[in-house]
Amino acid sequence: MEQNFRVVVCDGKKLMRLDPADFGVPVRLGIPNRIGRENRLANAVYILLSSPRPQRVCWMGAFADEPYQPGIDLYADALPEEEFMEYYETAWGRVSAGRIILPRQFAPDMLQFAVQMETKEAYLINHSKMDYLDMRNYIGFNRSGDSCPDPLPLLTACGNGRGDREYPPSAPGAEQIGTWAFDLLSYTNKKPDGEYRETRPCFKEKRTTVLGSLAGKTVVLTGTVPNYTRSEVEFMIQQAGGKMGASVTRSTDYLVVADKPGATKLNEAAALGIPQITVSDLMAMLD
C-alpha cells in the first residue's frame, strides 16, 4: 500500500501543516522531489525556514505512528512518543484552518524559485546537530544533468519503508533518510561559523548497471497513470534499473499505454514495432 505524507512545521509556538495536494506536488512519501520551480511544497518550507527563529520540520508519513520504534527508526529517537503524536495528529488529524499553510500565503515567484539548480550562497543549517548543507556544493555533488534530488524531504522523512515503492534501503544515502526530522533547522544566505560542520549527503542516482526487472530498458509513457504522477512513475522505473524516455525512438523497449494516451506516441510505436504494455503490465514488472 502506498504511503502518503504531509509536512508539519513547528516554529516553537505552534504546529502547522502543509498538504502536498494543495501545492500540486506528489503526495507519496519517499519519492525524491527534484530541485526546481515545480518543487513548490519544499520551496514553501525553505521560505518558512528563512525566518529568524529555527524551526522543526518533518515529512510525516501516514504509517509512521505504528509501531513507534525507538532504536530502529531514527526519527523515533528524536522525540518521546507523546510529543511525536502531537506532530502526527497535526498531520493526519483535524486541525483548525488557521493551522494549515496554503500556497496563496506565498508570492508565486517565491514558490518557484526559493531553491534552484543555480542556487549559490545558501545554507540549510541543522542547529541541533551543528551540521549544515552548502546548497551549491550539495547540488554540484548530487546533480545528474539538469536534475538533483531535494535533500529536505529525504532528511526529514518519517515512516519511509512502511509503504510500497518508497526510497529503497539500497539507494544512495538511504541511511540518512529521516535523520534530520524534528531537528531545529534554518535556511539562510549566511554561512554558519566554524563550530558547524559541512555535511554532503549523497542521494545521487546510481549510474552503474542496476540488476532489476527493467535493467537497461528504456520505457516511454503515454497518457495518465491513475493515482501516480509522472515523476513517481519515473522514480519506480529507475529503481528497477530502467530509464524513462521522453519520446518513442528505435531504442525504446516498451511504450506504457495509460489513460487518455496520445495518438502520436501510439502511431510511432506501431510503426517501429515497439511493444505496447498496460499500466498493470508495468506494475507487475516492478513488483
Secondary structure, 3 states (H helix, E strand, C coil): CCCEEEEEEECCCCEEEECHHHHCCCCECCCCCECCCCCHHHHHHHHHHCCCCCEEEEEEECCCCCCCCCCCCHHHHCCCHHHHHHHHHHHHCCCCHHHECCHHHCCHHHHHHCCCCCCCCCEEEECCCCEEEEHHHHHHHHCECCECECHHHHHCEECCCCCCCCCCCCCCCHHHCCCCCCCEEEEECCCCCCCCEECCCCCCCCCCCCCCCCCCCEEEEECECCCCCHHHHHHHHHHCCCEEECCCCCCCCEEEECECCCHHHHHHHHHHCCCEEEHHHHHHHHC
